[in-house]
Amino acid sequence: MHMKKIIIYALLAAFLPVMASAQTASERRAARQKNEANMKDFETNDPLFKAAEIPEKWKNRSAVVIAERVEFNYGGNNGSQFTGKVRRQTLLLDQAAVEEFGSLNYQEDADNRTGIQIIKPNGKRVVVDMSAAAPFKEELNDRRTRTWNTYVRGGKDSRKVALPGLEVGDIVDVVTELKDEIINAFYPSCTDVISFNFSEEYPVLRRNIQFTVRKGTAVSAVSINGAPKVKIITEPTGRFQTYMASGEMFEDDTLQNRFTYGQKTDPILKIMLCVTGGAKSKWDNFAGEPGEVKTRVEEDEFQPMIANAFYYRTFGQTGKANGANYTRFNYWATANSFTNNYQLWLGRHFRGEKDAFKVADALYYKIRHDFTYGDYKESARFLNDELFAAIFINALRKFSRTWDVQLAIAPGRHITERKHLLSRNELYWFTSIKHNGKRKLYFPVDDHTKSTDDFYRLAGNDAYIVYVDKRQAKGKSIEKFRIPEVEPGSSGVSYLANITINENNELVFDAQTSLKGVSRLTSGDLFLSNMDFTKEDQAFVATFTKEKPQKSASESRREKKVEVGKNFDLEENEKNKLESLKSRVSRAYKVVSYDGYKVLKSGRFPDQPELVVSEKYTVSDFVSKAGRNLIVSVGMLPGDYSRIDTAVARLNPISIDFPVSNRMEYVLQIPDGYVAEGIEALNTEVSNETGRFKSTATVEGKTLKLVVERTYHKSVMPASDWKAFTSFMNAASDFNQKKVILKKI
C-alpha cells in the first residue's frame, strides 16, 4: 500500500468534516493539543511495534510494514460518538521506497489529527512538524467534480507534508485519529461492509484490527483466504464489547498466483456493525445477536434479513454529514408520483395489451429517456437501483395486477464467498418478470445500456425474490433462481485496422472497433460519454406508442441552459474524453498523435447488438531500418502480452471475468519498392480446453494481412488447468517477438 493510501480506509474516510481556513486562537490551541497527542502515541510502549527481525525472504523487497494497529470505538460513552485510530510503521529497504514515501497527503480538520515520526537505524527519532504541511488541491477537471468536491465532500482541507532526510533503513511511523458524531434516527442502524486487507504491495509483519461497540450492537464478520478470525475479547454481557483480529506474516501473493482476474486470493477481513436496539428488539436477527460474531447468512434467514432491511429503509431519515444536510428517501413513497404518471402513460398506449414483456420493454426505454433527457432529468441523480425498481415494479403492477412482477436481489459477482451477504452495499436490486413460462430480468436503467443487457456484476449468481409486503409473502417460501452465465462468444472485440507507414517510419492507424456483450458494457461509457442521444431516444420511444415526439417545456429550458454552458462544460468534457481515449491507446502503443474518433453505432438499442467506433491515431517504435530494408515488429500490433513464469506452481483456481472471443485484423500497406519476407513465421496456433491463440498472415498484392484471435473458453478453471492455460497465454507472449522484413527491391 502506498504511503498516500495509509489512512484511506473506507471506515475512516467517511467521517471527515469541514475545517475553516483561518487560524483562530482556539485552532492554534487545538493544534498544540494534537501535537501533544501525537507525541503521546509515539512514546507509548506498544508491544505491537516492538523491534523485529525482517525475514530473509523479504529483505529484497522495497519496504516492509513492521506493524499496523487499527482501533475504533463505535458508539462511545453515550452511543453517539465514533472514534478511530490507525498507527503504522513501515521500514524502507531501497531507494524506490524512499522516493515513494517522500511525502504524505492527508485530510486535516478540527476532529482528526495526523502525526509522523522518522525512526533512524541508530534509534534516533525525528518528529515531523505537521504545521509545515501545505494545502493540497485536487485537480478539478469538470463541473461535476467541482460540485462533488464543494457540496458532497464539504470542501475538505487536503494537505501535503514532505518527509525530508529519508534514507534507506528508516522507519516511517504514522498515526492518524478522527472523531465524529453518529446519528441513529431509529433501529437498526448499520454500517456498510468494511474491508481490511491483510496483504498488500509491501509484506506485513504484524497487523491488529480492534473495535469496541456498545451492548446491543450486532457484529457480522467474515475472514477470507487465511485472514485472522474476529474474536470477542471482553465479557459479552458488559456495557461495551471489544472484538479483535490479529495476525502475523502476511504477503501479497500476486507473484505466485498470476492472472487471478479479480478473484480475491489475498486475506481479507470484512465486518459490518448494526446497532439493533437491544436483546428484545425484533431487529436483532438482522445481523446476529449482540455478543457473538455472525459469519454467514443461512437460506432460511435470508428473507427475514432482507425484509427487515427493506422495512427499515422505508422510513425517511435526515442527518448531517460533512456539514451538509441529507435525506434518506422513502423510495417507495418517492416513487409514487413517478409511478402514477407512468401508469397513465401505459394505460393510454397499451390498454388491452397481454404481453408483459412488450409493455415492460416500452416502460424501460420510456424511463431511460425521461431520466436521461426528458422531464425527470433533474431527478436522475436519485435514480439508483432501488428507486428504479420501485418505479418500474409499481407501474407495471398497477397496469396489470395479474402479472408476476417482483423485486429481486443478488450479491455482486466479485463478492468473495457469495454466501456472505452482509449488507446493502454488496447487493444489487433489479426486477424479475415471469410471463408465459419465461423469466426476463430488467436491470437498473442507464443511458448506455439496454433492458436486455446481461448485468455483468451478477452473471452466474444466485438471485432471490424479495416479497416486500406481508400479503405477497404469506404462505410462500423463498424463491431462488440462477442468473444466466455470459455465454462463450457472446462477448468480445472485433478490430480492423488499415495501417500505412509514413515518412517518419511511424504507423498510421485507421481503425474500426466493434464491441459486443460485456466488452460493450465495460467500454460504453468511455466512447459514449458527453454525447446527446435525445432525438434518437425520442424516436425510439415513439415506435412503441406511435406518438409524434414533442419537445417539452422543460426540454426547451434545458436546451437554453446547454447553449449557455456548452463552451464551458461540453468542450471541457470532450477534451477530457479525448485524453482518456488517447490514454487507452497509449496502454498498448507509444502514441505520436490521437486524431479523433467517431461513434458509428451506439449499441444502446435492441436492434444494435454492438457498439461500433472508428479511431485514427499514429504510433511509433514499430519500424526500424536495417540498411536499405525495414523491420516491422508486427508481433507487437496486438499489444504487449505478459509472460507467465510456468516454474511457479499454481495454488488457487484460475478466474477470468468472462469468456470472451477477440479478433484483431491488421492490414498493413507495403510501401512502394518493398516486398514482405518472413510471413510464414507469423502463422501459429495453440488451442486447448481453456482457450486459444491463433495468428494467420497472408500477402495480397501490396498489403500484408494479419489476423490474431484470442479466446477464453471458461470463467473459472481449477489449478490443474494451469499448464494448459499458460500454454495458450504464453503463445501470445511468444508472438510478440515476431517481425517482418520489408525488403527493398
C-alpha positions in Angstrom: 0.0 0.0 0.0 1.4 3.4 -1.0 2.2 6.0 1.6 -0.6 8.1 0.2 -3.1 5.4 0.9 -2.2 4.7 4.5 -5.2 6.5 6.1 -7.7 5.9 3.3 -9.8 3.3 5.0 -13.4 3.2 3.9 -14.4 3.3 7.5 -12.4 6.4 8.3 -12.7 8.5 5.2 -16.5 9.0 5.6 -16.1 11.0 8.8 -14.0 14.0 7.7 -16.0 17.3 8.1 -15.0 20.8 7.1 -12.2 22.9 8.6 -12.1 26.7 8.4 -9.0 28.1 6.7 -8.3 31.0 9.0 -6.5 30.1 12.2 -8.0 31.4 15.4 -6.6 31.2 18.9 -8.7 28.1 19.7 -7.4 26.5 16.5 -3.8 27.2 17.5 -4.6 25.7 20.9 -6.2 22.6 19.2 -3.0 22.3 17.0 -0.8 22.2 20.2 -3.2 19.6 21.7 -2.9 17.5 18.5 0.9 17.6 18.6 0.8 16.6 22.3 -1.5 13.7 21.5 0.8 12.6 18.6 3.9 12.6 20.9 2.0 10.6 23.5 1.2 7.9 20.9 4.8 7.8 19.7 6.1 7.5 23.2 3.6 4.7 24.1 5.4 1.4 24.7 3.0 -0.6 22.4 4.2 -4.2 22.2 2.9 -4.5 18.6 5.6 -2.0 17.5 8.5 -3.8 19.1 11.8 -4.2 17.3 11.6 -7.1 14.8 14.0 -9.0 12.5 12.9 -8.9 8.9 12.6 -12.4 7.4 15.3 -13.2 4.9 12.8 -13.7 2.1 11.6 -10.1 2.5 15.0 -8.4 2.5 14.9 -7.9 -1.2 11.6 -6.2 -1.1 11.2 -2.4 -1.4 9.7 -1.9 2.0 8.1 -4.0 4.8 5.2 -2.9 7.1 6.6 -3.8 10.5 3.3 -3.3 12.3 -0.1 -1.7 12.0 -2.8 -1.2 14.6 -6.4 -0.2 13.7 -8.7 0.7 16.6 -12.1 2.2 16.6 -14.9 2.8 19.0 -18.4 2.7 17.5 -20.9 4.3 20.0 -18.7 5.9 22.6 -20.0 6.6 26.1 -23.3 8.0 25.0 -24.0 5.9 21.9 -23.5 8.8 19.5 -19.7 9.0 19.0 -17.3 7.4 16.6 -13.5 7.5 17.2 -10.9 5.7 15.0 -7.2 5.5 15.2 -4.6 3.9 12.8 -0.9 3.6 13.6 1.5 2.1 11.1 5.3 1.6 10.9 7.0 0.9 7.5 10.7 0.0 7.1 12.2 1.4 3.9 14.6 -1.1 2.2 15.6 0.6 -1.0 15.8 4.0 -2.7 12.5 3.4 -4.6 10.7 3.3 -1.2 12.5 6.4 0.0 11.1 8.3 -3.1 7.7 6.7 -2.7 7.4 7.8 1.0 8.9 11.2 0.4 5.6 13.0 1.1 2.2 12.3 2.6 -1.3 13.5 1.5 -3.9 13.6 4.3 -7.1 15.4 5.4 -6.9 18.0 8.2 -9.8 19.4 10.2 -10.9 20.0 13.8 -11.9 16.4 14.5 -8.9 14.5 13.2 -5.2 14.5 13.6 -2.2 13.1 11.8 1.3 12.7 13.2 4.5 11.4 11.6 7.9 10.5 13.1 11.0 9.0 11.4 13.0 6.4 13.3 16.6 6.2 12.2 18.6 2.9 12.1 20.5 4.1 15.2 17.3 4.7 17.1 17.1 8.4 16.8 13.6 9.7 16.4 12.7 12.8 14.3 9.2 14.1 14.7 7.8 15.8 11.5 6.5 19.3 12.1 2.9 19.0 10.7 2.5 22.8 10.7 4.8 22.8 7.7 2.2 20.9 5.6 0.9 22.8 2.6 -2.7 22.9 1.3 -3.1 20.3 -1.4 -5.8 20.9 -4.1 -7.1 18.1 -6.3 -7.2 18.7 -10.0 -10.8 19.6 -10.7 -11.3 18.9 -14.4 -15.1 19.3 -14.9 -18.2 20.8 -13.3 -19.3 17.5 -11.8 -16.1 17.1 -9.9 -16.2 20.7 -8.7 -19.8 20.2 -7.5 -18.9 16.9 -5.8 -16.0 18.5 -4.0 -17.9 21.5 -2.8 -21.2 20.1 -1.8 -20.7 16.4 -1.1 -17.2 16.2 0.3 -17.8 19.5 2.0 -14.6 21.0 0.6 -12.4 19.1 3.0 -9.0 20.6 3.5 -6.4 18.3 1.9 -2.8 18.9 3.0 0.6 17.6 1.9 3.7 17.3 4.0 7.2 16.5 2.9 9.3 14.0 4.9 12.8 15.4 4.5 16.0 13.5 5.0 14.6 10.0 4.4 17.2 7.2 3.9 17.3 3.5 3.3 16.8 1.8 6.6 14.5 4.5 8.1 11.2 3.6 9.7 8.2 5.8 8.8 5.8 5.9 11.8 2.4 7.4 11.0 -0.6 7.8 13.4 -4.0 9.3 12.5 -7.1 9.7 14.6 -10.5 11.1 14.0 -13.8 11.6 15.8 -17.3 12.2 14.6 -20.9 12.1 15.8 -23.3 9.3 15.0 -27.0 10.0 14.4 -29.2 7.0 14.9 -32.7 8.0 13.9 -34.1 4.5 14.7 -33.0 0.9 14.7 -31.3 -0.9 13.1 -28.6 1.5 12.0 -25.9 -0.4 10.1 -22.6 0.3 8.6 -21.8 -0.8 5.1 -19.3 -3.7 4.8 -15.8 -2.5 5.8 -12.9 -4.5 4.3 -9.4 -4.8 5.7 -6.8 -6.4 3.5 -4.1 -8.2 5.4 -1.7 -8.4 2.4 -0.7 -5.6 0.1 2.1 -4.2 -2.1 4.5 -4.5 0.8 4.7 -7.5 3.1 3.1 -7.1 6.5 4.8 -8.5 9.6 2.1 -7.8 12.2 -1.4 -6.4 11.9 -4.1 -5.9 14.5 -7.7 -4.8 13.9 -9.7 -4.0 17.1 -13.1 -2.4 17.6 -15.3 -1.6 20.6 -19.1 -1.4 20.4 -21.9 -0.7 22.8 -24.1 -3.6 24.0 -26.9 -4.1 21.5 -24.6 -3.9 18.5 -24.7 -7.0 16.3 -21.4 -7.9 14.6 -21.1 -9.7 11.3 -17.5 -10.7 10.3 -16.1 -12.9 7.6 -12.4 -13.9 7.4 -11.4 -15.0 3.9 -8.3 -16.6 2.5 -6.4 -17.0 5.7 -7.2 -13.7 7.3 -7.4 -13.9 11.1 -10.9 -14.5 12.6 -12.6 -11.9 14.7 -12.9 -12.9 18.4 -14.6 -11.2 21.3 -12.0 -10.3 24.0 -14.3 -8.9 26.6 -17.3 -10.2 28.5 -20.3 -10.3 26.1 -22.6 -9.2 28.8 -20.8 -6.0 29.7 -21.8 -2.5 28.7 -19.1 -2.5 26.0 -17.8 -5.3 23.9 -14.4 -5.4 22.2 -13.6 -7.6 19.2 -10.1 -8.2 17.7 -8.5 -9.9 14.7 -4.7 -10.1 14.9 -2.1 -12.0 12.8 1.5 -12.1 11.5 3.4 -12.7 8.3 1.1 -11.6 5.5 2.4 -11.3 2.0 0.9 -10.3 -1.3 0.6 -13.5 -3.3 0.2 -11.9 -6.7 3.5 -13.1 -7.9 2.7 -16.7 -7.0 -0.8 -16.5 -8.4 -0.7 -14.5 -11.7 -3.8 -14.0 -13.7 -6.4 -14.1 -11.0 -8.5 -11.5 -12.8 -10.3 -10.0 -9.9 -10.8 -13.2 -7.9 -9.7 -12.3 -4.4 -6.9 -14.6 -3.2 -5.4 -12.3 -0.6 -6.5 -12.5 3.1 -9.4 -10.1 3.7 -11.4 -9.4 6.8 -14.9 -8.0 6.2 -17.1 -6.6 9.0 -20.4 -5.0 9.4 -22.0 -3.4 12.6 -25.7 -3.0 13.3 -27.0 -1.1 16.3 -30.1 -3.2 16.8 -31.7 -1.7 19.9 -31.1 -4.5 22.4 -31.9 -8.1 23.1 -35.7 -7.6 23.0 -35.7 -5.8 19.7 -37.3 -7.5 16.7 -34.4 -6.3 14.6 -31.8 -8.4 16.3 -31.9 -11.1 13.7 -30.8 -8.6 11.1 -27.1 -9.4 11.6 -26.7 -11.7 14.5 -27.1 -11.5 18.3 -25.1 -9.0 20.3 -22.1 -10.7 21.9 -21.4 -13.1 19.1 -19.9 -12.9 15.7 -22.2 -13.8 12.8 -20.2 -15.3 9.9 -22.8 -16.1 7.3 -26.4 -15.8 6.3 -28.3 -19.1 6.0 -31.0 -19.6 3.4 -33.8 -19.6 6.0 -32.5 -16.3 7.4 -32.1 -14.5 4.1 -35.7 -13.5 3.6 -36.3 -12.1 7.1 -33.0 -10.2 6.9 -33.8 -8.5 3.6 -37.4 -7.9 4.6 -36.2 -6.2 7.8 -33.7 -4.2 5.9 -36.3 -3.1 3.4 -38.8 -2.1 6.0 -36.1 -0.2 7.8 -35.3 1.7 4.6 -38.9 2.8 4.0 -38.8 5.4 6.8 -37.5 8.8 5.9 -34.3 9.9 7.7 -32.4 13.1 8.0 -28.9 13.6 9.2 -25.8 15.7 8.9 -22.6 14.7 7.1 -19.7 16.9 6.1 -21.5 20.0 7.2 -24.5 19.4 4.8 -28.0 18.1 5.5 -29.0 15.0 3.6 -32.2 12.9 3.4 -32.6 9.1 3.2 -35.6 9.0 0.9 -38.6 6.8 1.4 -38.1 5.2 -2.0 -41.5 3.6 -2.5 -43.2 6.8 -1.5 -40.9 8.9 -3.6 -41.7 6.5 -6.5 -45.4 7.1 -6.3 -45.5 10.4 -8.2 -43.5 8.9 -11.0 -45.4 5.6 -10.8 -48.8 7.4 -11.2 -47.6 9.2 -14.3 -46.2 6.0 -15.9 -49.4 4.1 -15.1 -51.4 6.8 -17.0 -48.9 6.6 -19.9 -49.2 2.8 -20.0 -53.0 2.9 -19.9 -53.1 5.4 -22.7 -50.9 3.4 -25.1 -51.1 -0.2 -24.0 -54.7 -0.8 -22.8 -55.6 -4.4 -23.5 -52.0 -5.5 -24.2 -51.4 -9.0 -22.8 -47.7 -9.4 -23.5 -45.9 -8.4 -20.2 -42.5 -8.2 -21.8 -43.7 -5.9 -24.6 -45.1 -3.5 -22.0 -42.1 -3.7 -19.7 -39.7 -3.0 -22.6 -41.6 0.1 -23.6 -41.7 1.3 -20.0 -37.9 0.7 -19.5 -37.0 2.8 -22.5 -39.5 5.5 -21.6 -38.0 5.7 -18.1 -34.5 5.8 -19.6 -35.4 8.7 -21.9 -37.3 10.7 -19.2 -34.5 10.4 -16.6 -31.7 11.0 -19.1 -33.0 13.6 -21.5 -36.6 14.2 -20.6 -38.7 15.8 -17.9 -37.1 14.0 -15.0 -33.5 14.7 -15.8 -33.1 16.8 -12.7 -34.2 13.8 -10.6 -31.8 11.4 -12.3 -29.2 11.7 -9.6 -31.6 9.9 -7.2 -32.4 7.1 -9.6 -30.4 4.3 -8.0 -31.2 0.7 -8.5 -33.7 0.7 -5.6 -35.7 3.7 -6.8 -35.7 2.4 -10.4 -37.1 -0.9 -9.2 -39.8 0.9 -7.1 -41.0 2.9 -10.1 -40.8 0.1 -12.6 -42.4 -2.6 -10.5 -45.2 -0.4 -9.1 -46.1 1.0 -12.6 -46.4 -2.5 -14.1 -48.4 -3.8 -11.1 -50.9 -1.0 -11.3 -51.2 -1.6 -15.0 -51.9 -5.3 -14.6 -52.4 -6.9 -11.2 -52.2 -10.4 -12.7 -48.6 -10.2 -13.9 -45.8 -11.8 -11.9 -43.6 -8.7 -11.4 -41.2 -9.0 -8.4 -38.2 -7.3 -6.8 -35.1 -9.5 -7.0 -31.7 -9.1 -5.3 -28.4 -10.8 -5.8 -24.8 -10.3 -4.5 -22.2 -8.9 -6.7 -20.3 -11.3 -8.9 -16.9 -10.4 -7.3 -18.1 -10.7 -3.7 -15.7 -13.3 -2.4 -17.6 -16.2 -0.8 -21.1 -15.4 -2.2 -22.9 -16.9 0.8 -21.8 -14.0 2.9 -24.5 -11.5 2.1 -23.7 -8.9 4.8 -25.1 -5.6 3.8 -26.9 -3.4 1.2 -23.6 -2.4 -0.4 -23.0 -6.0 -1.5 -26.4 -6.5 -3.0 -27.9 -5.3 -6.3 -31.7 -4.7 -6.8 -33.4 -5.4 -10.1 -36.8 -6.6 -11.5 -37.9 -10.2 -12.3 -40.9 -10.7 -14.6 -42.3 -14.2 -15.3 -44.6 -14.4 -18.3 -45.8 -17.5 -20.3 -43.3 -19.7 -18.6 -40.3 -17.5 -19.2 -38.4 -15.1 -16.9 -36.9 -11.8 -18.0 -34.7 -9.6 -15.9 -34.7 -5.8 -16.1 -31.6 -4.2 -14.6 -31.2 -0.6 -13.4 -31.6 2.0 -16.2 -28.6 3.6 -17.6 -28.0 6.0 -20.5 -25.7 3.5 -22.3 -27.4 0.1 -21.5 -30.4 -1.9 -22.9 -33.1 -3.6 -20.9 -31.8 -7.0 -22.1 -28.2 -6.4 -21.2 -26.6 -9.1 -19.1 -25.8 -7.3 -15.9 -22.1 -8.3 -15.7 -21.8 -7.8 -12.0 -24.3 -10.6 -11.4 -24.0 -13.1 -14.2 -24.0 -16.7 -12.9 -25.0 -15.7 -9.4 -28.0 -16.9 -7.3 -30.8 -14.3 -7.0 -33.6 -14.1 -4.6 -37.2 -12.8 -4.9 -38.0 -10.3 -2.2 -41.6 -10.0 -1.1 -42.0 -6.5 0.1 -45.3 -6.8 1.9 -46.9 -9.5 4.1 -49.7 -10.2 1.6 -47.2 -11.2 -1.0 -45.0 -13.3 1.3 -47.9 -15.1 3.1 -47.6 -18.8 2.6 -44.6 -18.6 0.2 -41.1 -19.9 0.6 -38.0 -18.2 -0.6 -37.8 -18.3 -4.3 -34.2 -18.6 -5.6 -33.1 -18.6 -9.2 -29.8 -18.6 -11.1 -28.9 -15.5 -13.2 -27.6 -16.9 -16.6 -23.9 -17.0 -17.2 -22.4 -15.0 -20.0 -22.2 -17.4 -22.9 -18.9 -18.0 -24.6 -18.7 -16.0 -27.8 -21.4 -13.5 -26.7 -18.7 -11.0 -25.6 -15.6 -9.8 -27.3 -13.9 -7.3 -29.6 -13.7 -7.3 -33.4 -11.0 -4.9 -34.6 -9.9 -3.9 -38.1 -7.0 -1.5 -38.7 -5.8 -0.2 -42.0 -2.2 0.8 -41.4 0.2 2.8 -43.5 3.9 3.7 -42.9 4.5 7.5 -43.1 7.7 9.3 -44.0 8.9 9.2 -40.4 8.5 5.4 -40.3 5.6 5.7 -38.0 2.4 3.6 -38.2 -0.8 5.5 -39.1 -3.9 3.6 -38.0 -7.4 4.0 -39.4 -9.2 1.6 -37.1 -12.7 0.3 -36.5 -13.7 -1.5 -33.3 -16.9 -3.5 -32.7 -17.7 -4.4 -29.1 -20.4 -6.8 -28.0 -21.7 -8.2 -24.8 -19.7 -7.5 -21.7 -17.0 -5.8 -23.8 -19.6 -3.3 -25.0 -20.8 -2.7 -21.4 -17.4 -2.1 -20.0 -16.3 0.3 -22.8 -19.6 2.0 -23.5 -19.1 5.0 -21.1 -15.6 5.7 -22.5 -16.9 6.2 -26.0 -20.4 7.4 -25.4 -19.9 9.9 -22.6 -20.7 13.5 -23.5 -23.0 12.5 -26.4 -26.6 13.7 -26.7 -29.0 10.9 -27.7 -32.1 13.0 -27.1 -33.5 12.7 -30.7 -32.6 9.0 -31.0 -34.3 8.2 -27.7 -37.4 10.2 -28.6 -37.8 8.4 -31.9 -37.3 5.0 -30.4 -39.8 5.5 -27.6 -42.3 6.8 -30.3 -42.1 3.4 -32.0 -43.8 1.8 -29.0 -46.6 4.4 -28.9 -46.9 5.7 -32.5 -46.8 9.2 -30.9 -45.1 12.0 -32.7 -42.2 13.2 -30.5 -42.8 16.6 -29.0 -40.5 18.9 -27.2 -41.4 19.5 -23.6 -41.2 22.9 -21.9 -38.5 21.6 -19.6 -36.6 20.3 -22.5 -36.7 23.7 -24.1 -35.3 25.2 -20.9 -32.6 22.7 -20.7 -31.6 23.4 -24.3 -31.1 27.1 -23.4 -29.0 26.1 -20.3 -26.9 23.8 -22.5 -26.4 26.6 -25.0 -25.2 28.9 -22.3 -22.9 26.3 -20.7 -21.6 24.4 -23.7 -18.5 26.5 -24.2 -17.5 25.6 -20.6 -18.8 22.1 -19.8 -19.2 20.3 -23.1 -16.0 21.4 -24.7 -14.1 20.8 -21.5 -15.6 17.3 -21.1 -14.9 16.4 -24.7 -11.3 17.4 -24.3 -11.0 15.2 -21.2 -12.7 12.4 -23.1 -10.2 12.7 -25.9 -7.4 12.5 -23.4 -9.0 9.3 -21.9 -9.2 7.7 -25.4 -5.6 8.6 -26.1 -4.6 7.1 -22.8 -6.5 3.9 -23.7 -4.4 3.6 -26.9 -1.2 4.5 -25.0 -1.6 1.4 -22.9 -0.7 -0.6 -26.0 1.4 1.7 -28.1 3.7 4.7 -28.0 1.3 7.3 -29.3 2.5 10.2 -31.5 -0.9 11.6 -32.0 -4.6 10.7 -31.4 -6.5 12.2 -34.3 -10.1 11.6 -33.3 -13.0 9.1 -33.0 -16.5 8.6 -34.4 -19.3 6.5 -32.9 -20.9 4.6 -35.8 -23.4 2.6 -33.7 -24.1 3.3 -30.1 -25.3 -0.2 -29.2 -28.0 1.4 -27.0 -31.0 0.0 -28.8 -32.3 -3.6 -29.1 -31.5 -3.8 -32.8 -27.9 -2.8 -32.2 -26.0 -5.7 -30.7 -22.6 -4.0 -30.9 -21.0 -0.6 -30.2 -19.1 0.3 -33.3 -16.5 3.1 -33.3 -13.8 4.4 -35.6 -10.5 6.0 -34.5 -7.4 7.4 -36.1 -4.0 7.6 -34.4 -0.3 7.5 -35.2 2.2 5.4 -33.2 6.0 5.0 -33.2 8.6 2.4 -32.3 7.3 -0.3 -34.7 9.6 0.3 -37.7 13.4 0.2 -37.7 15.9 0.4 -40.5 18.4 -2.4 -41.4 20.4 -1.0 -44.3 18.0 -0.4 -47.2 15.4 -2.7 -45.6 12.7 -2.0 -43.0 12.0 -4.3 -40.0 8.4 -4.1 -38.7 7.6 -5.5 -35.2 4.2 -6.9 -36.3 4.1 -9.2 -33.3 3.5 -6.2 -31.1 0.5 -5.0 -33.0 -2.0 -6.7 -30.6 -0.2 -5.1 -27.6 2.4 -6.4 -25.2 1.3 -9.7 -23.8 2.7 -10.6 -20.3 4.5 -13.8 -19.9 3.7 -16.2 -17.1 6.5 -17.9 -15.3 5.5 -21.6 -15.6 8.1 -22.6 -13.0 5.8 -21.1 -10.3 3.2 -23.6 -9.1 -0.4 -22.5 -9.2 -2.1 -22.7 -5.8 -5.5 -21.2 -6.5 -8.2 -21.7 -9.1 -7.9 -19.6 -12.3 -10.6 -16.9 -12.7 -11.3 -14.5 -15.5 -14.1 -12.1 -15.7 -16.0 -13.7 -18.6 -15.4 -15.9 -21.6 -14.5 -13.6 -24.4 -13.5 -14.0 -28.0 -11.4 -11.3 -29.6 -10.4 -11.0 -33.2 -7.9 -8.4 -34.3 -7.2 -7.8 -38.0 -4.3 -5.6 -39.2 -4.0 -4.7 -42.9 -0.5 -3.1 -43.5 0.1 -1.3 -46.7 3.5 -2.4 -48.0 5.3 0.8 -49.2 6.2 1.1 -52.9 9.6 -0.6 -53.7 9.4 -3.1 -50.9 8.3 -6.8 -50.6 7.5 -8.6 -47.4 9.6 -11.6 -46.2 9.3 -13.9 -43.2 5.5 -14.2 -43.4 5.4 -17.9 -42.7 6.7 -17.4 -39.2 3.6 -15.4 -38.3 1.3 -18.4 -38.6 0.8 -20.1 -35.2 -1.9 -21.7 -33.2 -2.2 -23.1 -29.6 -5.6 -24.4 -28.6 -6.9 -26.4 -25.7 -9.9 -26.7 -23.4 -9.0 -23.4 -21.6 -8.6 -21.1 -24.6 -7.0 -20.5 -28.0 -4.4 -18.2 -29.6 -4.2 -18.2 -33.3 -2.4 -15.9 -35.8 -2.6 -16.0 -39.6 -0.7 -13.9 -42.1 -1.1 -13.5 -45.8 0.1 -11.2 -48.5 -2.3 -10.0 -51.1 -0.8 -7.6 -53.6 0.7 -4.7 -51.8 -1.0 -5.5 -48.4 0.1 -7.7 -45.5 -3.0 -9.1 -43.7 -2.5 -10.3 -40.2 -5.4 -11.8 -38.1 -4.9 -12.5 -34.4 -7.5 -14.4 -32.5 -7.5 -14.9 -28.7 -10.4 -16.7 -26.9 -11.0 -17.6 -23.3 -13.3 -20.6 -23.1 -14.2 -20.6 -19.4 -14.6 -18.1 -16.5 -13.3 -20.4 -13.7 -10.8 -23.2 -14.1 -9.1 -25.4 -11.5 -5.5 -25.1 -10.7 -4.9 -28.3 -12.5 -5.6 -26.4 -15.8 -2.7 -24.1 -15.2 -0.4 -25.9 -17.7 -3.0 -25.7 -20.4 -3.9 -22.1 -19.6 -0.3 -20.9 -19.6 0.4 -22.6 -22.9 -2.1 -20.6 -24.9 -1.4 -17.4 -22.8 2.3 -17.7 -23.4 1.8 -18.3 -27.1 0.6 -14.7 -27.3 3.7 -13.6 -25.5 5.9 -15.6 -27.9 4.1 -13.9 -30.8 5.3 -10.5 -29.5 8.7 -11.4 -30.7 7.6 -11.9 -34.4 8.9 -9.5 -37.0 8.6 -9.0 -40.8 11.3 -7.7 -43.1 10.2 -5.3 -45.8 13.0 -5.8 -48.3 14.0 -3.1 -50.7 13.7 -4.1 -54.3 
